[in-house]
Amino acid sequence: MRGLLFLLSALMVVGLGFWAYNENYATQDSIREVRDLNRQIGEAHARLRMLNAEWAYLNRPDRLRDLADLNFDRLGLLPLIPDGFGRVDQVIYPALPFGPLDGSVMASSDGEEPL
């Protein structure tokens, strides 16, 4: 009986050692993956800062004004002036197209033709 207890204890120690070994390597893999993800996030932030700077550079008012002047004959763009902007409530939207309405509606729910 005593030998069986020692054998079971030894098997448990070996099993726990094997489990700890696997958990150690799984943890190291997870740490490596988190490190790679943090690096990718940092690169994405740097790319985003560069794109925002490029966008700000390309949307300079003097550059847009020059482009509007150069392409006026082709595009008909007006020069950018402070008075050229309006409010949303000043925008006139086109009316939605409706078919001819004569005011009467014919409906039937029993499957028969309405009279």
Jmol script that loads the backbone (N, CA, C; Angstrom):
load data "model"
ATOM      1  N   MET A   1       0.811  -1.189   0.000  1.00  0.00           N
ATOM      2  CA  MET A   1       0.000   0.000   0.000  1.00  0.00           C
ATOM      3  C   MET A   1       0.859   1.260   0.000  1.00  0.00           C
ATOM      4  N   ARG A   2       1.949   1.161   0.786  1.00  0.00           N
ATOM      5  CA  ARG A   2       2.838   2.302   0.877  1.00  0.00           C
ATOM      6  C   ARG A   2       3.534   2.572  -0.458  1.00  0.00           C
ATOM      7  N   GLY A   3       3.921   1.542  -1.157  1.00  0.00           N
ATOM      8  CA  GLY A   3       4.568   1.681  -2.470  1.00  0.00           C
ATOM      9  C   GLY A   3       3.624   2.299  -3.494  1.00  0.00           C
ATOM     10  N   LEU A   4       2.337   1.928  -3.432  1.00  0.00           N
ATOM     11  CA  LEU A   4       1.340   2.497  -4.334  1.00  0.00           C
ATOM     12  C   LEU A   4       1.179   3.991  -4.081  1.00  0.00           C
ATOM     13  N   LEU A   5       1.190   4.392  -2.817  1.00  0.00           N
ATOM     14  CA  LEU A   5       1.080   5.812  -2.457  1.00  0.00           C
ATOM     15  C   LEU A   5       2.290   6.583  -2.977  1.00  0.00           C
ATOM     16  N   PHE A   6       3.498   6.019  -2.823  1.00  0.00           N
ATOM     17  CA  PHE A   6       4.695   6.673  -3.354  1.00  0.00           C
ATOM     18  C   PHE A   6       4.650   6.765  -4.882  1.00  0.00           C
ATOM     19  N   LEU A   7       4.165   5.730  -5.528  1.00  0.00           N
ATOM     20  CA  LEU A   7       4.066   5.728  -6.987  1.00  0.00           C
ATOM     21  C   LEU A   7       3.077   6.790  -7.465  1.00  0.00           C
ATOM     22  N   LEU A   8       1.907   6.872  -6.824  1.00  0.00           N
ATOM     23  CA  LEU A   8       0.919   7.889  -7.188  1.00  0.00           C
ATOM     24  C   LEU A   8       1.455   9.301  -6.937  1.00  0.00           C
ATOM     25  N   SER A   9       2.162   9.468  -5.828  1.00  0.00           N
ATOM     26  CA  SER A   9       2.751  10.786  -5.524  1.00  0.00           C
ATOM     27  C   SER A   9       3.787  11.157  -6.577  1.00  0.00           C
ATOM     28  N   ALA A  10       4.618  10.206  -6.962  1.00  0.00           N
ATOM     29  CA  ALA A  10       5.634  10.478  -7.978  1.00  0.00           C
ATOM     30  C   ALA A  10       4.983  10.803  -9.315  1.00  0.00           C
ATOM     31  N   LEU A  11       3.925  10.080  -9.677  1.00  0.00           N
ATOM     32  CA  LEU A  11       3.213  10.381 -10.930  1.00  0.00           C
ATOM     33  C   LEU A  11       2.567  11.760 -10.881  1.00  0.00           C
ATOM     34  N   MET A  12       2.028  12.149  -9.728  1.00  0.00           N
ATOM     35  CA  MET A  12       1.437  13.489  -9.595  1.00  0.00           C
ATOM     36  C   MET A  12       2.500  14.571  -9.732  1.00  0.00           C
ATOM     37  N   VAL A  13       3.671  14.356  -9.135  1.00  0.00           N
ATOM     38  CA  VAL A  13       4.752  15.335  -9.243  1.00  0.00           C
ATOM     39  C   VAL A  13       5.204  15.455 -10.695  1.00  0.00           C
ATOM     40  N   VAL A  14       5.343  14.339 -11.396  1.00  0.00           N
ATOM     41  CA  VAL A  14       5.742  14.365 -12.808  1.00  0.00           C
ATOM     42  C   VAL A  14       4.658  15.057 -13.640  1.00  0.00           C
ATOM     43  N   GLY A  15       3.383  14.747 -13.369  1.00  0.00           N
ATOM     44  CA  GLY A  15       2.274  15.372 -14.097  1.00  0.00           C
ATOM     45  C   GLY A  15       2.220  16.874 -13.861  1.00  0.00           C
ATOM     46  N   LEU A  16       2.385  17.288 -12.606  1.00  0.00           N
ATOM     47  CA  LEU A  16       2.384  18.719 -12.303  1.00  0.00           C
ATOM     48  C   LEU A  16       3.593  19.427 -12.920  1.00  0.00           C
ATOM     49  N   GLY A  17       4.719  18.747 -12.948  1.00  0.00           N
ATOM     50  CA  GLY A  17       5.905  19.327 -13.590  1.00  0.00           C
ATOM     51  C   GLY A  17       5.678  19.505 -15.084  1.00  0.00           C
ATOM     52  N   PHE A  18       5.072  18.508 -15.723  1.00  0.00           N
ATOM     53  CA  PHE A  18       4.761  18.596 -17.144  1.00  0.00           C
ATOM     54  C   PHE A  18       3.773  19.737 -17.397  1.00  0.00           C
ATOM     55  N   TRP A  19       2.747  19.865 -16.533  1.00  0.00           N
ATOM     56  CA  TRP A  19       1.759  20.945 -16.674  1.00  0.00           C
ATOM     57  C   TRP A  19       2.443  22.309 -16.516  1.00  0.00           C
ATOM     58  N   ALA A  20       3.313  22.456 -15.499  1.00  0.00           N
ATOM     59  CA  ALA A  20       4.006  23.725 -15.263  1.00  0.00           C
ATOM     60  C   ALA A  20       4.918  24.064 -16.452  1.00  0.00           C
ATOM     61  N   TYR A  21       5.566  23.068 -17.015  1.00  0.00           N
ATOM     62  CA  TYR A  21       6.437  23.256 -18.179  1.00  0.00           C
ATOM     63  C   TYR A  21       5.628  23.797 -19.347  1.00  0.00           C
ATOM     64  N   ASN A  22       4.472  23.180 -19.629  1.00  0.00           N
ATOM     65  CA  ASN A  22       3.623  23.640 -20.729  1.00  0.00           C
ATOM     66  C   ASN A  22       3.069  25.045 -20.474  1.00  0.00           C
ATOM     67  N   GLU A  23       2.648  25.328 -19.242  1.00  0.00           N
ATOM     68  CA  GLU A  23       2.121  26.655 -18.912  1.00  0.00           C
ATOM     69  C   GLU A  23       3.195  27.734 -19.059  1.00  0.00           C
ATOM     70  N   ASN A  24       4.429  27.389 -18.705  1.00  0.00           N
ATOM     71  CA  ASN A  24       5.533  28.340 -18.834  1.00  0.00           C
ATOM     72  C   ASN A  24       5.721  28.729 -20.297  1.00  0.00           C
ATOM     73  N   TYR A  25       5.754  27.750 -21.183  1.00  0.00           N
ATOM     74  CA  TYR A  25       5.946  28.056 -22.601  1.00  0.00           C
ATOM     75  C   TYR A  25       4.722  28.735 -23.205  1.00  0.00           C
ATOM     76  N   ALA A  26       3.519  28.375 -22.755  1.00  0.00           N
ATOM     77  CA  ALA A  26       2.316  29.058 -23.241  1.00  0.00           C
ATOM     78  C   ALA A  26       2.324  30.520 -22.803  1.00  0.00           C
ATOM     79  N   THR A  27       2.766  30.772 -21.568  1.00  0.00           N
ATOM     80  CA  THR A  27       2.852  32.151 -21.071  1.00  0.00           C
ATOM     81  C   THR A  27       3.886  32.943 -21.856  1.00  0.00           C
ATOM     82  N   GLN A  28       5.026  32.348 -22.137  1.00  0.00           N
ATOM     83  CA  GLN A  28       6.045  33.040 -22.924  1.00  0.00           C
ATOM     84  C   GLN A  28       5.546  33.346 -24.332  1.00  0.00           C
ATOM     85  N   ASP A  29       4.805  32.424 -24.936  1.00  0.00           N
ATOM     86  CA  ASP A  29       4.220  32.683 -26.259  1.00  0.00           C
ATOM     87  C   ASP A  29       3.215  33.820 -26.202  1.00  0.00           C
ATOM     88  N   SER A  30       2.396  33.855 -25.148  1.00  0.00           N
ATOM     89  CA  SER A  30       1.408  34.932 -25.000  1.00  0.00           C
ATOM     90  C   SER A  30       2.105  36.277 -24.808  1.00  0.00           C
ATOM     91  N   ILE A  31       3.166  36.299 -24.011  1.00  0.00           N
ATOM     92  CA  ILE A  31       3.912  37.545 -23.793  1.00  0.00           C
ATOM     93  C   ILE A  31       4.533  38.014 -25.103  1.00  0.00           C
ATOM     94  N   ARG A  32       5.073  37.092 -25.879  1.00  0.00           N
ATOM     95  CA  ARG A  32       5.660  37.439 -27.177  1.00  0.00           C
ATOM     96  C   ARG A  32       4.592  37.988 -28.123  1.00  0.00           C
ATOM     97  N   GLU A  33       3.408  37.378 -28.111  1.00  0.00           N
ATOM     98  CA  GLU A  33       2.313  37.839 -28.968  1.00  0.00           C
ATOM     99  C   GLU A  33       1.844  39.236 -28.559  1.00  0.00           C
ATOM    100  N   VAL A  34       1.746  39.491 -27.255  1.00  0.00           N
ATOM    101  CA  VAL A  34       1.346  40.820 -26.773  1.00  0.00           C
ATOM    102  C   VAL A  34       2.398  41.850 -27.171  1.00  0.00           C
ATOM    103  N   ARG A  35       3.665  41.494 -27.077  1.00  0.00           N
ATOM    104  CA  ARG A  35       4.742  42.407 -27.469  1.00  0.00           C
ATOM    105  C   ARG A  35       4.645  42.743 -28.961  1.00  0.00           C
ATOM    106  N   ASP A  36       4.358  41.730 -29.790  1.00  0.00           N
ATOM    107  CA  ASP A  36       4.205  41.973 -31.228  1.00  0.00           C
ATOM    108  C   ASP A  36       2.987  42.847 -31.516  1.00  0.00           C
ATOM    109  N   LEU A  37       1.885  42.601 -30.812  1.00  0.00           N
ATOM    110  CA  LEU A  37       0.690  43.424 -31.009  1.00  0.00           C
ATOM    111  C   LEU A  37       0.937  44.871 -30.597  1.00  0.00           C
ATOM    112  N   ASN A  38       1.644  45.074 -29.491  1.00  0.00           N
ATOM    113  CA  ASN A  38       1.970  46.441 -29.057  1.00  0.00           C
ATOM    114  C   ASN A  38       2.849  47.136 -30.088  1.00  0.00           C
ATOM    115  N   ARG A  39       3.770  46.396 -30.685  1.00  0.00           N
ATOM    116  CA  ARG A  39       4.620  46.979 -31.717  1.00  0.00           C
ATOM    117  C   ARG A  39       3.784  47.365 -32.934  1.00  0.00           C
ATOM    118  N   GLN A  40       2.846  46.492 -33.332  1.00  0.00           N
ATOM    119  CA  GLN A  40       1.982  46.798 -34.475  1.00  0.00           C
ATOM    120  C   GLN A  40       1.086  48.001 -34.188  1.00  0.00           C
ATOM    121  N   ILE A  41       0.600  48.098 -32.956  1.00  0.00           N
ATOM    122  CA  ILE A  41      -0.232  49.247 -32.584  1.00  0.00           C
ATOM    123  C   ILE A  41       0.589  50.522 -32.647  1.00  0.00           C
ATOM    124  N   GLY A  42       1.821  50.479 -32.169  1.00  0.00           N
ATOM    125  CA  GLY A  42       2.689  51.650 -32.238  1.00  0.00           C
ATOM    126  C   GLY A  42       2.963  52.063 -33.678  1.00  0.00           C
ATOM    127  N   GLU A  43       3.209  51.086 -34.550  1.00  0.00           N
ATOM    128  CA  GLU A  43       3.435  51.400 -35.961  1.00  0.00           C
ATOM    129  C   GLU A  43       2.180  51.994 -36.595  1.00  0.00           C
ATOM    130  N   ALA A  44       0.995  51.476 -36.214  1.00  0.00           N
ATOM    131  CA  ALA A  44      -0.259  52.009 -36.762  1.00  0.00           C
ATOM    132  C   ALA A  44      -0.480  53.441 -36.294  1.00  0.00           C
ATOM    133  N   HIS A  45      -0.141  53.742 -35.039  1.00  0.00           N
ATOM    134  CA  HIS A  45      -0.267  55.115 -34.535  1.00  0.00           C
ATOM    135  C   HIS A  45       0.682  56.052 -35.281  1.00  0.00           C
ATOM    136  N   ALA A  46       1.894  55.591 -35.518  1.00  0.00           N
ATOM    137  CA  ALA A  46       2.855  56.420 -36.254  1.00  0.00           C
ATOM    138  C   ALA A  46       2.365  56.667 -37.678  1.00  0.00           C
ATOM    139  N   ARG A  47       1.823  55.632 -38.322  1.00  0.00           N
ATOM    140  CA  ARG A  47       1.272  55.780 -39.671  1.00  0.00           C
ATOM    141  C   ARG A  47       0.095  56.752 -39.676  1.00  0.00           C
ATOM    142  N   LEU A  48      -0.754  56.665 -38.650  1.00  0.00           N
ATOM    143  CA  LEU A  48      -1.905  57.556 -38.553  1.00  0.00           C
ATOM    144  C   LEU A  48      -1.463  59.004 -38.346  1.00  0.00           C
ATOM    145  N   ARG A  49      -0.455  59.223 -37.515  1.00  0.00           N
ATOM    146  CA  ARG A  49       0.064  60.593 -37.325  1.00  0.00           C
ATOM    147  C   ARG A  49       0.623  61.140 -38.636  1.00  0.00           C
ATOM    148  N   MET A  50       1.331  60.285 -39.394  1.00  0.00           N
ATOM    149  CA  MET A  50       1.875  60.720 -40.669  1.00  0.00           C
ATOM    150  C   MET A  50       0.761  61.049 -41.652  1.00  0.00           C
ATOM    151  N   LEU A  51      -0.278  60.221 -41.712  1.00  0.00           N
ATOM    152  CA  LEU A  51      -1.391  60.480 -42.622  1.00  0.00           C
ATOM    153  C   LEU A  51      -2.153  61.743 -42.235  1.00  0.00           C
ATOM    154  N   ASN A  52      -2.318  61.987 -40.929  1.00  0.00           N
ATOM    155  CA  ASN A  52      -2.977  63.216 -40.494  1.00  0.00           C
ATOM    156  C   ASN A  52      -2.156  64.443 -40.872  1.00  0.00           C
ATOM    157  N   ALA A  53      -0.839  64.355 -40.729  1.00  0.00           N
ATOM    158  CA  ALA A  53       0.019  65.470 -41.124  1.00  0.00           C
ATOM    159  C   ALA A  53      -0.038  65.691 -42.631  1.00  0.00           C
ATOM    160  N   GLU A  54      -0.053  64.604 -43.391  1.00  0.00           N
ATOM    161  CA  GLU A  54      -0.146  64.716 -44.846  1.00  0.00           C
ATOM    162  C   GLU A  54      -1.482  65.325 -45.267  1.00  0.00           C
ATOM    163  N   TRP A  55      -2.554  64.919 -44.601  1.00  0.00           N
ATOM    164  CA  TRP A  55      -3.882  65.460 -44.894  1.00  0.00           C
ATOM    165  C   TRP A  55      -3.914  66.965 -44.602  1.00  0.00           C
ATOM    166  N   ALA A  56      -3.352  67.358 -43.471  1.00  0.00           N
ATOM    167  CA  ALA A  56      -3.317  68.781 -43.123  1.00  0.00           C
ATOM    168  C   ALA A  56      -2.480  69.553 -44.142  1.00  0.00           C
ATOM    169  N   TYR A  57      -1.394  68.962 -44.600  1.00  0.00           N
ATOM    170  CA  TYR A  57      -0.551  69.633 -45.589  1.00  0.00           C
ATOM    171  C   TYR A  57      -1.288  69.796 -46.916  1.00  0.00           C
ATOM    172  N   LEU A  58      -1.987  68.750 -47.356  1.00  0.00           N
ATOM    173  CA  LEU A  58      -2.683  68.827 -48.640  1.00  0.00           C
ATOM    174  C   LEU A  58      -3.927  69.708 -48.592  1.00  0.00           C
ATOM    175  N   ASN A  59      -4.486  69.932 -47.410  1.00  0.00           N
ATOM    176  CA  ASN A  59      -5.689  70.752 -47.291  1.00  0.00           C
ATOM    177  C   ASN A  59      -5.395  72.162 -46.806  1.00  0.00           C
ATOM    178  N   ARG A  60      -4.200  72.650 -47.074  1.00  0.00           N
ATOM    179  CA  ARG A  60      -3.883  74.039 -46.737  1.00  0.00           C
ATOM    180  C   ARG A  60      -4.766  74.962 -47.570  1.00  0.00           C
ATOM    181  N   PRO A  61      -5.339  75.997 -46.955  1.00  0.00           N
ATOM    182  CA  PRO A  61      -6.220  76.894 -47.710  1.00  0.00           C
ATOM    183  C   PRO A  61      -5.543  77.535 -48.917  1.00  0.00           C
ATOM    184  N   ASP A  62      -4.273  77.926 -48.797  1.00  0.00           N
ATOM    185  CA  ASP A  62      -3.613  78.561 -49.945  1.00  0.00           C
ATOM    186  C   ASP A  62      -3.426  77.566 -51.096  1.00  0.00           C
ATOM    187  N   ARG A  63      -3.142  76.311 -50.784  1.00  0.00           N
ATOM    188  CA  ARG A  63      -3.008  75.297 -51.830  1.00  0.00           C
ATOM    189  C   ARG A  63      -4.355  75.038 -52.499  1.00  0.00           C
ATOM    190  N   LEU A  64      -5.413  74.910 -51.696  1.00  0.00           N
ATOM    191  CA  LEU A  64      -6.741  74.678 -52.264  1.00  0.00           C
ATOM    192  C   LEU A  64      -7.196  75.869 -53.104  1.00  0.00           C
ATOM    193  N   ARG A  65      -6.853  77.069 -52.666  1.00  0.00           N
ATOM    194  CA  ARG A  65      -7.200  78.270 -53.430  1.00  0.00           C
ATOM    195  C   ARG A  65      -6.485  78.258 -54.789  1.00  0.00           C
ATOM    196  N   ASP A  66      -5.210  77.898 -54.777  1.00  0.00           N
ATOM    197  CA  ASP A  66      -4.456  77.827 -56.036  1.00  0.00           C
ATOM    198  C   ASP A  66      -5.022  76.742 -56.960  1.00  0.00           C
ATOM    199  N   LEU A  67      -5.394  75.593 -56.404  1.00  0.00           N
ATOM    200  CA  LEU A  67      -5.983  74.541 -57.220  1.00  0.00           C
ATOM    201  C   LEU A  67      -7.329  74.961 -57.807  1.00  0.00           C
ATOM    202  N   ALA A  68      -8.125  75.681 -57.024  1.00  0.00           N
ATOM    203  CA  ALA A  68      -9.409  76.154 -57.528  1.00  0.00           C
ATOM    204  C   ALA A  68      -9.207  77.154 -58.648  1.00  0.00           C
ATOM    205  N   ASP A  69      -8.197  78.019 -58.510  1.00  0.00           N
ATOM    206  CA  ASP A  69      -7.908  78.993 -59.573  1.00  0.00           C
ATOM    207  C   ASP A  69      -7.404  78.299 -60.835  1.00  0.00           C
ATOM    208  N   LEU A  70      -6.522  77.306 -60.677  1.00  0.00           N
ATOM    209  CA  LEU A  70      -5.973  76.609 -61.836  1.00  0.00           C
ATOM    210  C   LEU A  70      -7.032  75.820 -62.609  1.00  0.00           C
ATOM    211  N   ASN A  71      -7.987  75.269 -61.908  1.00  0.00           N
ATOM    212  CA  ASN A  71      -8.971  74.391 -62.529  1.00  0.00           C
ATOM    213  C   ASN A  71     -10.346  75.036 -62.671  1.00  0.00           C
ATOM    214  N   PHE A  72     -10.404  76.352 -62.643  1.00  0.00           N
ATOM    215  CA  PHE A  72     -11.701  77.017 -62.712  1.00  0.00           C
ATOM    216  C   PHE A  72     -12.407  76.740 -64.027  1.00  0.00           C
ATOM    217  N   ASP A  73     -11.678  76.780 -65.128  1.00  0.00           N
ATOM    218  CA  ASP A  73     -12.322  76.583 -66.432  1.00  0.00           C
ATOM    219  C   ASP A  73     -12.845  75.155 -66.604  1.00  0.00           C
ATOM    220  N   ARG A  74     -12.177  74.161 -66.007  1.00  0.00           N
ATOM    221  CA  ARG A  74     -12.610  72.775 -66.137  1.00  0.00           C
ATOM    222  C   ARG A  74     -13.685  72.400 -65.133  1.00  0.00           C
ATOM    223  N   LEU A  75     -13.519  72.837 -63.881  1.00  0.00           N
ATOM    224  CA  LEU A  75     -14.409  72.392 -62.815  1.00  0.00           C
ATOM    225  C   LEU A  75     -15.431  73.446 -62.394  1.00  0.00           C
ATOM    226  N   GLY A  76     -15.161  74.679 -62.675  1.00  0.00           N
ATOM    227  CA  GLY A  76     -16.065  75.742 -62.264  1.00  0.00           C
ATOM    228  C   GLY A  76     -16.062  75.965 -60.762  1.00  0.00           C
ATOM    229  N   LEU A  77     -14.928  75.704 -60.119  1.00  0.00           N
ATOM    230  CA  LEU A  77     -14.830  75.905 -58.678  1.00  0.00           C
ATOM    231  C   LEU A  77     -14.661  77.379 -58.371  1.00  0.00           C
ATOM    232  N   LEU A  78     -15.354  77.848 -57.383  1.00  0.00           N
ATOM    233  CA  LEU A  78     -15.226  79.233 -56.970  1.00  0.00           C
ATOM    234  C   LEU A  78     -14.085  79.342 -55.969  1.00  0.00           C
ATOM    235  N   PRO A  79     -13.456  80.483 -55.883  1.00  0.00           N
ATOM    236  CA  PRO A  79     -12.372  80.640 -54.905  1.00  0.00           C
ATOM    237  C   PRO A  79     -12.918  80.551 -53.483  1.00  0.00           C
ATOM    238  N   LEU A  80     -12.057  80.069 -52.585  1.00  0.00           N
ATOM    239  CA  LEU A  80     -12.451  79.959 -51.185  1.00  0.00           C
ATOM    240  C   LEU A  80     -12.384  81.321 -50.521  1.00  0.00           C
ATOM    241  N   ILE A  81     -13.516  81.784 -50.039  1.00  0.00           N
ATOM    242  CA  ILE A  81     -13.567  83.039 -49.291  1.00  0.00           C
ATOM    243  C   ILE A  81     -14.380  82.782 -48.032  1.00  0.00           C
ATOM    244  N   PRO A  82     -14.155  83.556 -46.994  1.00  0.00           N
ATOM    245  CA  PRO A  82     -14.894  83.313 -45.744  1.00  0.00           C
ATOM    246  C   PRO A  82     -16.403  83.476 -45.899  1.00  0.00           C
ATOM    247  N   ASP A  83     -16.843  84.349 -46.805  1.00  0.00           N
ATOM    248  CA  ASP A  83     -18.276  84.554 -46.981  1.00  0.00           C
ATOM    249  C   ASP A  83     -18.915  83.466 -47.827  1.00  0.00           C
ATOM    250  N   GLY A  84     -18.133  82.543 -48.353  1.00  0.00           N
ATOM    251  CA  GLY A  84     -18.650  81.500 -49.224  1.00  0.00           C
ATOM    252  C   GLY A  84     -19.262  80.327 -48.483  1.00  0.00           C
ATOM    253  N   PHE A  85     -19.266  80.385 -47.164  1.00  0.00           N
ATOM    254  CA  PHE A  85     -19.821  79.292 -46.378  1.00  0.00           C
ATOM    255  C   PHE A  85     -21.179  79.703 -45.834  1.00  0.00           C
ATOM    256  N   GLY A  86     -22.042  78.742 -45.668  1.00  0.00           N
ATOM    257  CA  GLY A  86     -23.379  79.017 -45.157  1.00  0.00           C
ATOM    258  C   GLY A  86     -23.725  78.078 -44.029  1.00  0.00           C
ATOM    259  N   ARG A  87     -24.959  78.187 -43.591  1.00  0.00           N
ATOM    260  CA  ARG A  87     -25.454  77.317 -42.529  1.00  0.00           C
ATOM    261  C   ARG A  87     -26.251  76.185 -43.152  1.00  0.00           C
ATOM    262  N   VAL A  88     -26.439  75.122 -42.418  1.00  0.00           N
ATOM    263  CA  VAL A  88     -27.150  73.961 -42.937  1.00  0.00           C
ATOM    264  C   VAL A  88     -28.605  74.306 -43.233  1.00  0.00           C
ATOM    265  N   ASP A  89     -29.203  75.163 -42.429  1.00  0.00           N
ATOM    266  CA  ASP A  89     -30.612  75.490 -42.666  1.00  0.00           C
ATOM    267  C   ASP A  89     -30.804  76.340 -43.919  1.00  0.00           C
ATOM    268  N   GLN A  90     -29.734  76.836 -44.523  1.00  0.00           N
ATOM    269  CA  GLN A  90     -29.835  77.607 -45.760  1.00  0.00           C
ATOM    270  C   GLN A  90     -29.776  76.725 -47.006  1.00  0.00           C
ATOM    271  N   VAL A  91     -29.481  75.442 -46.834  1.00  0.00           N
ATOM    272  CA  VAL A  91     -29.374  74.537 -47.970  1.00  0.00           C
ATOM    273  C   VAL A  91     -30.779  74.164 -48.428  1.00  0.00           C
ATOM    274  N   ILE A  92     -31.020  74.284 -49.714  1.00  0.00           N
ATOM    275  CA  ILE A  92     -32.313  73.920 -50.277  1.00  0.00           C
ATOM    276  C   ILE A  92     -32.174  72.531 -50.877  1.00  0.00           C
ATOM    277  N   TYR A  93     -32.899  71.588 -50.309  1.00  0.00           N
ATOM    278  CA  TYR A  93     -32.858  70.218 -50.794  1.00  0.00           C
ATOM    279  C   TYR A  93     -33.957  70.025 -51.835  1.00  0.00           C
ATOM    280  N   PRO A  94     -33.717  69.198 -52.857  1.00  0.00           N
ATOM    281  CA  PRO A  94     -34.762  68.976 -53.859  1.00  0.00           C
ATOM    282  C   PRO A  94     -35.931  68.195 -53.250  1.00  0.00           C
ATOM    283  N   ALA A  95     -37.131  68.480 -53.773  1.00  0.00           N
ATOM    284  CA  ALA A  95     -38.317  67.782 -53.283  1.00  0.00           C
ATOM    285  C   ALA A  95     -38.273  66.330 -53.736  1.00  0.00           C
ATOM    286  N   LEU A  96     -38.812  65.461 -52.914  1.00  0.00           N
ATOM    287  CA  LEU A  96     -38.859  64.043 -53.263  1.00  0.00           C
ATOM    288  C   LEU A  96     -39.906  63.829 -54.348  1.00  0.00           C
ATOM    289  N   PRO A  97     -39.592  63.052 -55.363  1.00  0.00           N
ATOM    290  CA  PRO A  97     -40.569  62.844 -56.439  1.00  0.00           C
ATOM    291  C   PRO A  97     -41.684  61.901 -55.988  1.00  0.00           C
ATOM    292  N   PHE A  98     -42.920  62.344 -56.148  1.00  0.00           N
ATOM    293  CA  PHE A  98     -44.094  61.528 -55.862  1.00  0.00           C
ATOM    294  C   PHE A  98     -44.867  61.338 -57.145  1.00  0.00           C
ATOM    295  N   GLY A  99     -45.539  60.216 -57.222  1.00  0.00           N
ATOM    296  CA  GLY A  99     -46.400  59.975 -58.375  1.00  0.00           C
ATOM    297  C   GLY A  99     -47.667  60.811 -58.260  1.00  0.00           C
ATOM    298  N   PRO A 100     -48.501  60.733 -59.254  1.00  0.00           N
ATOM    299  CA  PRO A 100     -49.737  61.523 -59.191  1.00  0.00           C
ATOM    300  C   PRO A 100     -50.647  61.004 -58.085  1.00  0.00           C
ATOM    301  N   LEU A 101     -51.052  61.883 -57.201  1.00  0.00           N
ATOM    302  CA  LEU A 101     -51.951  61.520 -56.101  1.00  0.00           C
ATOM    303  C   LEU A 101     -53.277  62.230 -56.314  1.00  0.00           C
ATOM    304  N   ASP A 102     -54.369  61.458 -56.294  1.00  0.00           N
ATOM    305  CA  ASP A 102     -55.673  62.084 -56.461  1.00  0.00           C
ATOM    306  C   ASP A 102     -56.457  62.121 -55.163  1.00  0.00           C
ATOM    307  N   GLY A 103     -55.846  61.675 -54.060  1.00  0.00           N
ATOM    308  CA  GLY A 103     -56.487  61.786 -52.761  1.00  0.00           C
ATOM    309  C   GLY A 103     -57.266  60.545 -52.357  1.00  0.00           C
ATOM    310  N   SER A 104     -57.523  59.602 -53.238  1.00  0.00           N
ATOM    311  CA  SER A 104     -58.290  58.417 -52.866  1.00  0.00           C
ATOM    312  C   SER A 104     -57.375  57.203 -52.784  1.00  0.00           C
ATOM    313  N   VAL A 105     -57.711  56.313 -51.873  1.00  0.00           N
ATOM    314  CA  VAL A 105     -56.930  55.093 -51.678  1.00  0.00           C
ATOM    315  C   VAL A 105     -57.903  53.931 -51.682  1.00  0.00           C
ATOM    316  N   MET A 106     -57.588  52.896 -52.450  1.00  0.00           N
ATOM    317  CA  MET A 106     -58.432  51.721 -52.504  1.00  0.00           C
ATOM    318  C   MET A 106     -57.643  50.554 -51.910  1.00  0.00           C
ATOM    319  N   ALA A 107     -58.240  49.912 -50.893  1.00  0.00           N
ATOM    320  CA  ALA A 107     -57.554  48.798 -50.231  1.00  0.00           C
ATOM    321  C   ALA A 107     -58.550  47.694 -49.945  1.00  0.00           C
ATOM    322  N   SER A 108     -58.058  46.464 -49.958  1.00  0.00           N
ATOM    323  CA  SER A 108     -58.904  45.316 -49.657  1.00  0.00           C
ATOM    324  C   SER A 108     -58.052  44.289 -48.933  1.00  0.00           C
ATOM    325  N   SER A 109     -58.602  43.713 -47.869  1.00  0.00           N
ATOM    326  CA  SER A 109     -57.837  42.724 -47.107  1.00  0.00           C
ATOM    327  C   SER A 109     -58.363  41.314 -47.297  1.00  0.00           C
ATOM    328  N   ASP A 110     -59.492  41.131 -47.986  1.00  0.00           N
ATOM    329  CA  ASP A 110     -60.063  39.798 -48.133  1.00  0.00           C
ATOM    330  C   ASP A 110     -59.664  39.122 -49.443  1.00  0.00           C
ATOM    331  N   GLY A 111     -58.793  39.726 -50.218  1.00  0.00           N
ATOM    332  CA  GLY A 111     -58.321  39.136 -51.461  1.00  0.00           C
ATOM    333  C   GLY A 111     -59.192  39.457 -52.651  1.00  0.00           C
ATOM    334  N   GLU A 112     -60.318  40.107 -52.452  1.00  0.00           N
ATOM    335  CA  GLU A 112     -61.190  40.481 -53.575  1.00  0.00           C
ATOM    336  C   GLU A 112     -60.795  41.845 -54.112  1.00  0.00           C
ATOM    337  N   GLU A 113     -61.179  42.095 -55.340  1.00  0.00           N
ATOM    338  CA  GLU A 113     -60.948  43.398 -55.954  1.00  0.00           C
ATOM    339  C   GLU A 113     -61.800  44.460 -55.258  1.00  0.00           C
ATOM    340  N   PRO A 114     -61.221  45.617 -54.950  1.00  0.00           N
ATOM    341  CA  PRO A 114     -62.038  46.674 -54.338  1.00  0.00           C
ATOM    342  C   PRO A 114     -63.020  47.246 -55.360  1.00  0.00           C
ATOM    343  N   LEU A 115     -64.127  47.751 -54.839  1.00  0.00           N
ATOM    344  CA  LEU A 115     -65.174  48.312 -55.710  1.00  0.00           C
ATOM    345  C   LEU A 115     -64.869  49.705 -56.141  1.00  0.00           C
TER     346      LEU A 115
END
end "model"
wireframe off; spacefill off
backbone 0.3
color backbone group
